[in-house]
Amino acid sequence: MDRTDVLFPSGTEQCAAWLYRPAGAGPHACVVLAHGFGGIREARLDAFAERFAAAGLVALVFDYRNFGASSGEPRQLLDIRRQHEDWRAAIAYARSLPDVDPERIALWGTSFSGGHVVTVAAQDARIAAVVAQAPFMDGLAVLRAIGPAHDLRLAVAGARDEWRRLRHREPYRIAIVGPPGSRAVMTSPDAEPGYLALIPEGVAFANAVAARIELRVGVYRPVRAAARVRCPLLVCICDRDVVTPPGPAATAAARAPLGEARHYDAGHFEIYVGELFERAVADQVEFLTRCLRPGASVAPSAVSASPR
């Protein structure tokens, strides 16, 4: 396989991406990947993309505007609408590539972007398949899971940042992950060690996000879009997930007309590494190659949904 650095436009900015090309002549099917809440592509997305390319698929792995190697100011600004625009820009770029079949584009999202891919696919009938891994599917469920005390801390931080936004001032940022009891977005016992372990040594990473997102996350409910996803949808569910509750993920798989669920005996961050990564990525490769081959049937696979 071959990996090159590419740029594609999104709005007035540029998204930085890795483009993986498999061996052999095209046109190939393509998987578009991006990370979750505040994530950058170096945080293990290359591991997934390499497996997809080895299976004969093009993989496009991008950073959102305002994050990672992509342009955009202010830095660390997470805006749901803008990230959806970045997904649509990445899809348009993938469809423009001469060695890619524009009718065989799949989306792969994890955690927060697991909700994005369901939302975007519900709006684009040409998407051929979707993988949502440990997905954020219901902001209300997430707020209930973190509890009222932490909800209040995040709401206060969000209001402070919104006040600064209205006055065109530099954002008020909070940590993405931190220890329990801190004013970080994710504070479960596994959040800080699990998230930071995904960042390779020597890679620059800002553990910060503009706090205004906390005023919007509760009304973001991608599960409501699942019934409108007409292509095959694979939902990889971590049954011990305390960051993105597994219940709404299972609901999304059940509501999608061609939904499939795989359950893993895992916490939110365990699926990125080790044996659980190997199991999940094997399931994803099987799903993608099955659904993206020319003339593929879209019938869901009759596989066990038991925890693995």
C-alpha positions in Angstrom: 0.0 0.0 0.0 1.0 3.6 -0.4 0.3 6.6 2.0 0.5 10.2 0.9 -0.2 13.5 2.6 -3.0 15.4 0.9 -5.2 18.5 1.4 -8.7 19.2 0.5 -10.8 22.3 0.9 -13.6 22.7 3.5 -15.2 26.1 3.5 -12.3 28.7 3.4 -9.9 26.3 5.1 -7.9 23.2 4.3 -8.3 19.8 5.9 -5.1 17.7 6.1 -5.4 14.0 5.4 -3.6 10.8 4.7 -4.6 9.0 1.6 -3.9 5.2 1.6 -4.0 3.4 -1.7 -4.0 -0.3 -2.0 -2.0 -2.4 -4.5 -3.6 -3.0 -7.9 -5.5 -1.0 -10.4 -8.7 0.7 -9.5 -11.3 1.9 -9.4 -11.4 1.0 -5.7 -14.0 1.4 -3.0 -13.0 4.1 -0.4 -13.4 4.4 3.4 -13.3 7.9 4.8 -12.2 8.1 8.5 -12.0 10.8 11.2 -11.6 10.8 14.9 -13.8 11.5 17.9 -14.1 14.4 20.4 -11.0 16.5 20.0 -9.1 13.7 18.4 -6.3 13.7 15.7 -5.6 11.1 13.1 -2.3 10.0 14.7 -4.4 8.6 17.6 -4.5 5.1 16.1 -6.6 5.9 13.0 -3.6 4.8 10.9 -3.9 1.3 12.4 -7.5 1.0 11.1 -6.7 2.6 7.7 -3.7 0.3 7.1 -6.0 -2.8 7.6 -8.6 -1.4 5.2 -5.9 -0.6 2.6 -4.5 -4.1 3.0 -8.0 -5.4 2.2 -8.0 -3.6 -1.1 -9.8 -0.4 -0.1 -8.6 3.2 -0.4 -8.7 5.0 3.0 -8.9 8.7 3.5 -8.1 9.8 7.1 -8.6 13.5 7.8 -8.3 16.0 10.6 -11.2 18.4 11.2 -10.6 22.1 10.7 -9.2 23.8 13.8 -7.6 20.5 14.9 -4.4 18.6 14.2 -2.6 19.5 10.9 -5.7 21.1 9.4 -6.0 24.9 9.2 -8.6 27.0 10.9 -8.7 29.5 13.8 -9.3 29.6 16.7 -7.6 26.3 17.4 -9.4 23.5 19.3 -12.8 24.8 18.3 -15.3 21.9 18.0 -18.4 22.8 16.1 -20.8 20.0 15.2 -22.1 21.8 12.1 -18.6 22.5 10.8 -17.5 19.0 11.4 -20.4 17.7 9.4 -19.3 20.1 6.6 -15.8 18.6 6.8 -17.3 15.1 6.4 -19.1 16.3 3.3 -16.0 17.9 1.9 -14.0 14.7 2.5 -16.6 12.7 0.7 -16.6 15.1 -2.2 -12.8 14.8 -2.4 -12.9 11.1 -2.3 -15.4 10.9 -5.1 -13.2 13.1 -7.2 -10.2 10.8 -7.1 -9.6 9.0 -10.4 -8.9 5.6 -8.8 -12.0 5.7 -6.6 -15.4 4.4 -7.5 -17.7 7.3 -6.4 -20.6 5.0 -5.7 -18.6 2.8 -3.3 -17.8 5.3 -0.5 -18.0 4.2 3.1 -17.8 6.3 6.3 -16.0 5.2 9.5 -16.4 7.1 12.7 -15.5 6.5 16.3 -16.9 8.0 19.5 -18.2 11.5 18.7 -17.6 10.9 15.0 -19.6 7.7 15.3 -22.6 9.9 15.6 -21.4 12.2 12.8 -21.2 9.4 10.2 -24.8 8.3 11.0 -26.0 11.8 10.7 -24.1 12.5 7.4 -25.1 9.2 5.8 -28.8 9.9 6.6 -28.4 13.0 4.4 -26.5 11.3 1.5 -28.2 8.4 -0.2 -25.1 7.6 -2.2 -23.1 6.5 0.8 -22.5 2.7 0.4 -21.7 1.6 4.0 -21.1 3.1 7.5 -19.1 1.9 10.5 -19.8 3.5 13.8 -17.4 2.4 16.6 -18.2 3.0 20.3 -20.5 5.8 18.9 -21.9 8.9 20.6 -25.5 8.5 19.7 -27.5 10.5 22.3 -26.3 13.6 24.1 -29.0 13.3 26.7 -27.9 9.9 27.6 -24.3 11.1 27.9 -25.4 14.0 30.2 -27.4 11.6 32.4 -24.4 9.3 32.6 -21.9 11.9 33.8 -24.3 13.2 36.5 -25.7 16.6 37.5 -22.6 17.9 39.3 -20.4 17.4 36.3 -23.1 18.7 34.0 -23.2 21.9 36.0 -19.4 22.3 35.8 -19.4 21.9 32.1 -22.4 24.2 31.6 -20.7 27.0 33.6 -17.5 26.6 31.5 -19.6 26.6 28.3 -21.4 29.8 29.3 -18.1 31.4 30.0 -16.8 30.5 26.6 -20.0 31.6 24.9 -19.7 35.0 26.6 -16.2 35.3 25.1 -17.5 34.2 21.7 -20.1 36.9 21.7 -17.4 39.5 22.4 -15.1 38.1 19.7 -12.5 37.1 22.3 -10.2 34.1 22.5 -12.1 31.0 23.5 -12.2 29.7 27.0 -10.8 26.2 26.7 -11.2 23.2 29.0 -9.4 19.9 29.0 -10.8 17.1 26.8 -9.8 14.4 29.4 -8.9 14.7 33.0 -9.0 12.9 36.3 -12.4 12.2 38.1 -13.8 15.4 39.6 -11.9 17.8 37.3 -13.5 20.2 34.9 -12.5 18.2 31.8 -15.1 16.9 29.4 -14.3 13.3 30.0 -13.5 12.4 33.6 -14.3 8.7 34.0 -11.5 6.7 35.6 -10.5 5.3 32.2 -10.7 8.5 30.2 -7.4 10.3 30.8 -5.1 7.2 30.7 -7.1 5.6 27.8 -7.3 8.7 25.6 -3.7 9.9 26.1 -2.3 6.4 25.5 -3.6 6.6 21.9 -1.3 9.6 21.2 2.2 8.4 19.9 5.2 9.7 21.7 6.5 12.8 20.1 3.2 13.8 18.4 2.0 17.3 19.3 -1.5 17.1 20.9 -3.5 19.8 22.7 -5.6 18.4 25.5 -8.1 21.2 25.2 -11.4 22.2 23.5 -13.4 25.4 23.4 -15.9 25.0 26.2 -18.9 26.3 24.2 -19.5 22.8 22.8 -20.8 21.8 26.2 -23.9 24.0 25.6 -24.7 22.1 22.5 -23.8 18.5 23.1 -26.9 17.6 25.0 -29.2 18.3 22.0 -27.0 16.4 19.6 -28.8 13.0 19.1 -27.6 11.1 16.0 -29.7 8.1 17.1 -32.7 9.9 15.7 -31.2 9.8 12.2 -30.5 6.1 12.2 -33.8 5.1 10.6 -32.9 7.2 7.6 -29.6 5.5 6.9 -30.4 3.3 3.9 -27.0 1.7 3.4 -25.6 -1.1 5.6 -24.6 0.2 9.0 -22.3 -1.6 11.4 -22.4 -0.4 15.0 -19.5 -1.7 17.1 -20.7 -1.5 20.8 -18.5 -1.5 23.8 -20.7 -3.0 26.5 -18.7 -1.5 29.4 -18.6 1.9 27.9 -19.1 4.7 30.4 -18.1 7.5 28.0 -20.7 6.9 25.3 -23.4 4.7 26.8 -24.0 1.5 24.8 -27.8 1.6 25.0 -28.4 4.3 22.3 -25.8 2.6 20.0 -27.8 -0.6 20.2 -31.0 1.4 19.5 -29.4 3.0 16.4 -28.4 -0.4 15.0 -31.9 -1.7 15.5 -33.6 1.3 13.9 -31.4 1.3 10.8 -33.0 -0.7 8.0 -29.8 -2.5 7.3 -28.2 -2.1 10.7 -25.9 -4.7 12.3 -24.5 -4.7 15.8 -21.3 -6.3 17.2 -20.8 -6.3 20.9 -17.5 -6.3 22.7 -16.7 -6.8 26.4 -14.8 -3.6 26.5 -14.6 -0.1 27.9 -14.6 3.0 25.6 -10.9 3.1 24.9 -10.0 -0.6 24.9 -11.3 -1.2 21.4 -8.4 0.8 19.9 -5.6 -1.5 21.0 -4.6 -5.0 21.6 -6.8 -8.1 21.2 -10.0 -6.1 21.2 -8.7 -3.9 18.3 -7.9 -7.1 16.4 -11.4 -8.4 16.9 -13.1 -5.2 16.0 -11.0 -4.3 12.9 -11.4 -7.9 11.6 -15.2 -7.5 11.9 -15.0 -4.1 10.2 -12.9 -5.4 7.3 -15.3 -8.3 6.8 -18.3 -5.8 6.8 -16.7 -3.3 4.5 -15.3 -5.8 1.9 -18.7 -7.5 1.9 -20.7 -4.3 1.5 -18.4 -2.5 -0.9 -17.6 -5.1 -3.4 -19.1 -4.4 -6.9 -22.7 -5.5 -7.1 -22.8 -6.4 -3.4 -26.0 -7.4 -1.8 -27.0 -5.1 1.0 -28.6 -7.8 3.2 -27.2 -7.8 6.8 -24.9 -10.6 7.7 -26.4 -13.3 9.9 -23.7 -13.1 12.6 -23.9 -13.4 16.4 -24.3 -10.2 18.3 -23.1 -11.6 21.5 -20.3 -9.9 23.5 -16.8 -10.7 22.3 
